[in-house]
Amino acid sequence: MSAAAQPHRPRISAKTAVAVVFVAALFMSIMDTTIVNVALPSIGDQFHVDAASVGVVNVGYLVSLAVFVPLSGWLGDRFGTRRVFLAALALFTLASLLCATATGLNQLSLYRVLQGVGGGMLNPVGMTMLYRAFPQQERMRASRVLMVPTAVAPALGPVLGGWLVDAASWHWVFIVNVPLGAVAMTFGLLFLPDFGAERAGRFDTAGFLLAAVGFGAATYALAEGADKGWGTAGIVVPATVGIAALVALVVVELRIDDPMLDLRLFKDRLFRATNLVGVVAGAAFLGMLFVFPLFYQNAAGATAFRTGLNTFPEALGVMLASQLVGRIYPRIGPRRLMTAGGVAVSVAIGLMSLLTPESSVWAARGLMFATGFSMAHLFMPTQTAAFATVSPAATGRASTLFNTQSRLGPALGVALLSTVLGAIGTVTTGPDGTPSANLAAYHAAFRVAAGLALAAAVLSLFVSDRDAAPTMARETPVEGPAERSGEGPAEGSGKVPVQSLDS
């Protein structure tokens, strides 16, 4: 579409427009997971179902996310990222409102699936826009933008959710998304630049079906395995089907010209290494964020609101570290930052295994702050360096793969640590027959999470600073007329400020 034919929108930097809309959407979708967890007991009470049954509210959402993340890259390339992103944002916001009006568990679960459809497309398409708006040498700025919702949303969810449930009702954990989504939609319609659609190729029907079955079944097994039992038919069957479908997916995608998941991108050693670190680091971090609230609520007897307050220093640590990492990244590169960050995270989480209900609350908060501060040194360089050697035309497909592993890591971490808790047992019986919390289970889970963080540090040693060189330049180019007008470069134009290195 020519500049003359484009609809007039107020003048604003393309970088600012994409960053604002994507941060708002990412914050909303990430917070949704943790804020709903707090409301599950109240939802179960209203609908007269037990704790095991009410978990379907989250399972349907997670499975839907897993199904639609792989599809997002093709949709963004086929119809344009602006159009697909705003449609996904509208669907997520509408589904949130529908969730608040649900009158039964089945209805709520259906609306959560719709939320997952929108949420599954928001992150990959939004990241594609962000990395197309920011040139290589400004990717650390983009990573600082991403760290705000990534760090604050999971920590704020329990605090806000606990307060809303106590002060009003569980309906408000969904209603809170509506005004934020509406504002983001309005801003996006006014200011988000028009990106031309990339060449998408023929729709990969076989790839989509295999990805939907594989990721959907595997996610269900990971989410429910610890509760239902890994050896039960209800878990073994979907796990087997999921693994078989994913194996078939790899075979099919490597044989066709236009795959839905372009697995050939993993031939790029930097992209492969950073994605591997992301999976393991995500498992450690989100696994810890799963165990920590359980420890404080079940073992220490804290309320959900107080537990959220104890968790929130993690976000403060990330936000403070993001300013430091952004300044030193161009000087020393990603490898040493990621390795040091992984080791520090491992130490901080490992020390959590020494916590008891009698421990000072400030000791726990200090460890959460240290974990967040250290994790920023791991996550920010990973996000910044991952796309350094990816061509502009492949950014959408690379973003889809990156977000797929971003979903896989937390699912693996929560499943693994849930299994540890279940295997050891979170409740023990005293000599007088009185049940009490089994601290050994929580301490073992923290040690496993610490081991995962240490593994991420070791894997970081395989990240090449030389390959990531385009993201380490300190000079920031002056924006061209198109960027100042908010139109941005057309997707698929192949024009980028810095030439990417070949791996």
C-alpha positions, 0 to 999 in steps of 0.5 A: 500500500502506498503512503498516499493510500494509507489511512492518516494516523497521528504522527508518533514513532513506530518504536514507541507505538509498538512498544506501548501496545505490546507491553500492555498486551503482554502484561495482561496476558502474562498476569492472567495466568497467576491472577487466576490461580488465586481465584480458583478456590473461590470459583470452585466454591461458587460452582460447587466443584473440588480443587481437582475439578476446577483446575480445568479452567487453567488446563483449557487455557494452557492447551489453547495457548499451545495450539495457537502459538505455532499458527501465529507466525503464518497468520502474521505473515499472511495478513499483516502483523498489525491486523492479526495482533489487534484481532488477537487483542480484541479476542483476548479482551472480549473473552476476559469479559465473557469469563466474568459473566460465566454461570458455570464451570463448563462455560467458564472453561470454554471462555478460557479456551477463547482467551488462549486463542487470543493469548497464543497469538499476542506474544509471537506477533507482538515480538515480531513487530517489536524486533522489526521496529527496533534495529539490531543495535537497539535490541537491548532497548527492546529487551528492557521493554519486554522485561517490564511485563515479564517481571512485574506481571507474574509477581503482581498477579497474586497480590492483585488477585488476592485483593480483588477476590477478598474485596470483591469476587473472583469475577474481577480477576477477569474484568481487570483485563477489560479496561487495559485491553480496551485502552491498548486496542484504542491506542493500537488503532490510532498509532500502531504502524501498518506493516505490509504482509510478508510472503507466507507461502501455502498454509501448512495443514499437516504441520498445523494439525500435528502441532495442534495435537502434539503441543496440545496433548503434551501440554495437557499431560504436563499440566495434569500429570502430577495431580492425576499420576504419571502412570495413569491412562489419562496421562499416558495416552495423551503424553504418548499421542503428543510425543508421537505427533511432535516426532511426526511434526519434525519429520514433516516440517523438515521436508516441505518448503513452507513449514508452519514451524521452520525448524531449519532456523535451529541450524543457526547456532546462536538462535539454537543456543539461546532458545535452549538456554531459554527453555531451561531458564524458564523452567527454573524461574517459573518453576520457582514462582510456582513453588514459592507461593505454595510454600508460604501458603501451605507451609507458613500459613500466609494469605494469598495477598501476603504471599504476593507481597513476599513474591513482588521483590522479584519484580523490583530486582528485575527492573533495577537490573534491567537498567544495569544490564542494558548499559554493560551488554554492549561492552561484554556481550551476552555470554558472560552476562548469561553465565553469571546470571544463571549461577547467581540465580542458582545460588539464590534459589538454592538458599530458598531451600533453607527457609522455614516458617520461622525464617524472617520474611525479609530473608525470603524477600531478599532472596526473591529480589536477588533472584529477579536481579540475577534473572535479568542478567540471564533473560535480557541477553537471551532475548536480545541475542536470539535474533541477531543472526536471523534475517528480517524475512525470517523474523516472524517464523523465528519469533514463533519458535522462540515463543513456543519454547517460552511456553514449553520451559515453564510447563516443563518446570512446573510439571517437574517441580509438581512431581517432586512435591508429589513424590515426597509429599507435602504433608507429614504426620507427627507422632500424635497423628497431627498432619503438618507441612512437609518442608522436605518436599518444598526444599527438594523442589527449590534445589531442583529449580536451582539445578535447572538454573545452573544448567542454564548457566552451563548452556550459556557458555555455548552462546557466541559473542561474535555472532551477537555482535550486531546487537552490541553496537552502541551507536543508535541511528537517527530515525528515518522519515517513515519511522518518525511518521509512525509508518515503520518499514514494510515487512518483507522489504528486506531493509534493515539498518544493520546487516545480520551475520551469517551463523 
